[in-house]
Amino acid sequence: MSASKPALPSAVPLRTGWRGRVATLRDENAGSSRIVSGSLIMLVGSSVVSAVNFGYNVAVARLLGPADFGHTSALVTLLMLASAITLSFQLVCAKFVARNETLPGKAAVYRTLRRRAWMVGVALGTALVVCREPLTAYLRLPSSGLVVLLGMGIAFYVPLGVKRGGLQGMCNFAQLSANFILEVAVKFLGALLLVEAGFGVTGAVAAIAASVVIAYFVPPRDQLLRLEPGGGIPASFREGMQAIVFFVGQVLINNVDILLVKHFFQPEQAGLYAAVALVGRVVYFASWSVVSAMFPISAGQKPKEQNISVLVVPLLFVLVIAVAFMLVLQLVPGMVVRVVFGAGFNQGAPLLSLYAAATGAYALSVVLIAFEMSRKLANTGWLQLIFSGLVVAGISLFHSTLRQVILVQLALMVALLIAVTLPFFRKQTVASLEEAV
């Protein structure tokens, strides 16, 4: 034992001279490289997911028409609202799996969160079934049985978040992307078969529920379940609540407009708006893949290892994605609508770039919020939640046209970006001055 101790002091000077600077630079480059490679994997995966998801929505829109497509979109939006809980479990799982340095510690966190997720998922699905009648009336749905189908899927949807969080925390981005692709592929093929067979909206919603269940069981054996759990850093209840606050705000901002438009407008107009939102949100889904790669790498870094490139690289990725997409929708909006949805949705073409601008501003805000969450308990999640309430209030007050609904969101998303950016860069400036002193 004593023979190994002299080796420790001799290793320290190697980090202080030029060799130390080279090693530090190599570590920083490795972190940036992992973000770039992880972002590219997730970006490719999310592109496939977006394309297949588009296939699902385009098929449903063309086969059912604007009114029934509006019904399907409203139910998908309910699933997205439930994803606040799913994504909270995923984020907390990814964060603490990444933080635990030992495999038994990672396994302990995973098993604990998986058990809790099943309890929450079953409770949430049951609540949806119990409240099916008032939900059916508010959303003007043709049958309460659609809500029951969705409730069955949601029971599996919450624990699916833990499964994905485990893959994300282990930086297994390839398998994580494959799981997302499997879900949308089952949803797309199932919808084609069931809608063509004459089941209509019911078939489209049944395909959604089936896709969640199948995604939960693939891969059939989780790596973290094969390990013996023990020790490590347990998942923090406080950070779990922070994640819930973050994702409640996120899913409200991303989805509540669909439900409000469904309530305030006629079914045909609501279906038209759902198509516009579907195209505009491609920006957000592509951006979220970059955030998914950044988060576990940033959370896993120790304070002395932190460098600003972990934030700069994702911000640049998201900015390029948002600007490129807005330019395409500004230059050829009519062609996009005709190719994707058909001539019946032409009235939505002028709204595409406007909606994409609002989504792009929000995507940049999410990068900053997620970065702060990966490092500490940030207050920006609460700020986002406040803005989600303002979105609800704004659309409830101003909804004379679909364009007005989007303008309300654009103004609020730009304000959110400013509100998140200013305090963040003020902190960075203060930190730089302290280092200089």
N, C-alpha and C positions, 0 to 999 in steps of 0.2 A: 504493500500500500504506500509506504513512504517513498519508494523509488519513483513513483509517478508524480509526486508533488513538485519537484524542481522544474518539470516541463511547463507548468502553468505560468510562472513569472517570465520565463524566456519567450513565451508566445506573445506577451503583451506589447513589447516594443515594435513588433512587426506591424501593428495597426496604427502606430503613431508617425512613422516616417512616410516616405513616398510609397512604400509597399502598402501601408495602411490606407493611404488615399486611393490607391488603385483598387484595393479590395473593397473599400466602401463604394467606389464608383461602380465596380462590378456588381455589387449587391443591388444598388439602385437601378442599374440597367436591367438586372434580372427581374426586378419587380415590375418595371415598365414593360419588359418583354412579355411577362406573363399576362399583364393586362391586355396588351395588344393581341397576343395569340388567343387568349380567352375571349376577348371581345370579338375577334374574327370568327371563332367557332360559334359563339352565341349569335353573332350577326347573320352568319350563313344559316344557322338553324332557325332563327326568327324570320329570315326571308322565306324559307321553305314553309314555316308555319303560317306566315302571312299569306303566302300564295295559296296554300291549301284552304286556309280559312276564307280567303276570298272566293275560292271555288265553291265552298259550302254556301256562303251568302249569295253569290251570284246565281247558283243553281236554285236556291230557295226563292230568291227574288223573281227569277224568270218563270219558275214553275207555279208559284203561288200568286204573284202580282203584288202591287204596293200594299194593299190593305192587309193581307195575310202575312206578308213579310214584316209589316209593322208589329203584328202580334208576336211573331217569332223573335224579333229584335227586342221587344219588351221583356220576354222571358229570359233571353240571353243576358240582358242587362241586370235582371234579378240575380242571376248567377254571378255576374261581375261584382255586384254589391256584396254578395257573400264572400267573394274573393278577398275582401278586406281581412277577414279572419284567416283564410287560407294563406295569403301572402305574409301575414304577421307571423304565423307559425314557420313559414319558410325562411323569413328573414332572421328570426331569432335562432332557429336551428342552424342556419348557415353561419351566423356570427359566432356561436359558441362551439360549434364543431371546428371552425377555423381557429378559434382561440385556444382550444385544448391541444396541448402538444403531444399527448399520449393517445394511442388508439383506444385503450379502455375508457379514458375520459370522454372521447368523442362518442363512443358507443353508449355511455351512460346518459349523456345529454339527449341523444337521439331517441333512446327507448322511452325516456320520461316524457318528452314532447309528443311522441307518437301516441302514447296512452292518453294523454290529455286531449290531443286532437280528435281522437275517436269519440270521446265524451262530448266535446263541443259540436262535432259534426252531426252526431245523432240528434242532439238537442236542437240544433238549428234546422235540420231537415224536418223534425217533428213539428217545430213551431210554424214552419212554412205550410205544412199540410193542415194544421189547425186553423190557420188564418187564410185558407184558400178562397173562401167566399168573398170577404172584403177586398182582397187583392184582385180577384177576377172582376169585381164591379169597378174598382178604381181605374184599372188598365183597359177596361172594355174588352176583355178577352172572351172568346166564344165558349170556353168550357173551363170549369175549375179543375178538371182532370189534368190539364196541362201543368198546373201548379203542383199537383201531387207528383207527377213524373219528375219535375225539377227538384222537388224535395228529396226524392230518392237519390238523385245524383249528388246533391249537396252533402248528404251524409258521408259520401266517399271523398268529396272534394276537399274538405278540411284536412284529413290525414294525408291526402296526396301532397299537400303543401310541405309537410314534414319530410316525406320521401324526397321531394325535390330539394329541400333545404339541406338534407344530408349530402346529396350529390354536389350541390353548389359549395358547401363548406369544405368538401374534400377536393375542390377544384376539378371535379370530373365533369367538365363542361360538355364533352362529347356525348356522354350518356344522358346528361340533363337535356341537351337539345333533342336527342333521340326520343326521350319521353314526351316532350312537347309535340314533336312531329307525329308520334303515334296517336296522341289524343285527337289532333285535328284530322288526321287521316281517317280514323274510325268515324268521327263525326261527319265528315264529308261523304264517305262511301255509304254509311248508314242512312244519311238523309236522302241520297240519290235513290237508293233501293226502296225506302219506305214511302217517300213522297210519290215516286213513280208508281208504286203499288196502290196508291189511292188513299194513303193515310193523312195526307195534307199536313197541316200545322202539327198535329199530334206526332206524325212520323219524324218531322224535323226536330222536335223537342226530345223525342225518345232517343234519337241518335246522339244528342248532346249528353243525356244521362249515361248512355252506354259507353261513350268515349271516356268519361271520367272514371267509371268503374274499371274498364280495361287498363287505362293508364296507371291506376293504382297497383295493379297486380304485375306490371312489367317494368323493370326486370323482376322475376318471381322471387329472388332471394336478395335482400339488401346486404351489401357488404358490412354495414355497421351492425346488422342483427347477428352476423356470424361471429362477432367479437365478444369476448367476455367483458361486461361493463365494470367500471370501478374507478373511484377517485375523480380527479379533474375539476374543472371549473363548472359549477352547475349553472343552468340557464337562469337569468335574473328575472324575477317577476316584474320589477320596475321597467326593465328594458322591453319586456314583453308588452307591457301597457303602452310604452312609447311606440312600439311597432304597430300596435292596434290603432293608436291615434294617427300615425302616419298613413296607414293604408285605408282607414276610414275616410280620411280627407282625400286620398288619392282616388279611390274608387268613386267617391261622390263627384269629384271634379270630372272624371273620365266618363261617367255613366249616367248621372242623375238627369242630365239634359234630355236623354232619350225618354226617360219615364215622364218627365214634365211635358215634353212635346207630345207624347202619346196621350196625355191627359187633356192638354189644352187645344190640340188640333184634331182635325178629322183624320180617320185612318189612312187615307191616301197621302195627305201631307206628312203625317208621322212616318210613313214608309219611305217617302222621299228624303226626309231628314235623316233617317237611319242609314240610308245609302250614302249620303254625304259624309256622315260621321264615320262610317266604315272606311271610306277612302282616306279621310283626314287623319284617322288614328293610326295609320300605317307608320307615320312619323314617330308616334309615341312607342309603339311596340318595337320598332327597330332600335330606338334609343334605350329602351329598357334592357335590351340584350347587352348593351355596353355597361349599364349600371350593374347588371347581374355579375359581370366579370370583374368589375372594379371592387364590389363590396367585400367579398371574402378576402381578397388580397390586401385591401386597406385595413380591414378588421384584424387580420393576422399579423400585421406589422407592429413591432414594439415601438415605443416612443422615440428611441434613438435611431430607428431605422426609417422613420417617416420622411418622405420627400414629396414635393409639390407635384412632381410628374404624375403621381397616382391620381391626381385630380385633373391636371391639364390635358392629359391624353384623352380621357373620356369626354371632357367638355368639347374638345376639338372634333372628336368623332360625331358627337350629337349635333354640333353646329353645322357641320358639312352635310349630314343627313337631312336636317331640317331645311336648310337653304336649297339644296338640290331638289328636294321634293316639292317645295313651294314653287320653284321656277317651272317645273314640269306642269304643275296644275294651273299655273297662271298662263302658260303659253298654249296648252292644248286641253283645256278642261272638257270641251264638248266631245272630243275624241275619247278621252278617258271614260266618260259616262256611257257613251254609246258602245264602246268595246266591252266594258265591264258589265253593265246592267241592261243595256238596250235602250231603244228610243223612248220607252215609257218613263224614263227617269231624266230626260233632257233638262227639265226645269231646274234641276239641282246643280248644273254645271257652273253657274256664276258663283256659287257658294263654296266651291271646293278649296280654292287657295286661301280664302278667308278663314275657313275652319282649320286648315293646315297651319296657318300662322299662329292661331291660338294654341294649337297642340305643340308646335315647336317651342314657343315661349315657355309653356309648362314643362316640356321635357328638359330644358336647360335648368329650370328650377329644381327638378327632381334630382339631377346629378349632384347639385350642391347640397340638397337636403340629405340624400343618401350618404354622401361623403362625411358629413358631420355626424350622422347616426353611427357610422362605422367606427368613429374615433371616440365618441363620448355621447352622453345623453344630451341631445340637442333640443332646443326650444322651437326650431323651425317646423317640426311636425305639428305643433299646436298652431303655428301661424298658418300652415296649409289648411288645417281643419277649419280655421276661421274663414279663410277664403272659400272653402267648399260651401260653407253656410251662406256666404255672400252670393255664390253662384245660384243657389236655390232661391234666395230672395230676389236676386236680379232678374232671373228668368220668370219668376212668378209675377213680378211687377211689369216687366217689359217683354211681351210676347205677341205683339200685333202681327209680326211677320217672322218667317224663319231666319231672315237676314238679321233682324233685330236680336233674336236669340243668340246668334253667333257673335255679334258685335259686343253684347254684354260679356260673353266669355272671353273674348279677345282683350277687352279693356282690363278685366280682372286678372287675367294670366300675365299680362305685361306688368301690372302693379305687383303681383306676387313675385315675379322675377326680380324686380327692383328691390322689393322688401327683403328678399333672401340674399341678394348679392351684396348690398351695402354693408350690413353687419359682418358678413363673412370676410370681405376684403379689409374692413376696418380691423378685425382681429389679426389678419395676416400682416397688416402694416405695423400694428403694435408689437407683434412678435418679432418682426424684423428689426424694429428700433431697439427692443430689449437685447437682441443678439448683438447689435452693433455696439451698445454700451458695455 
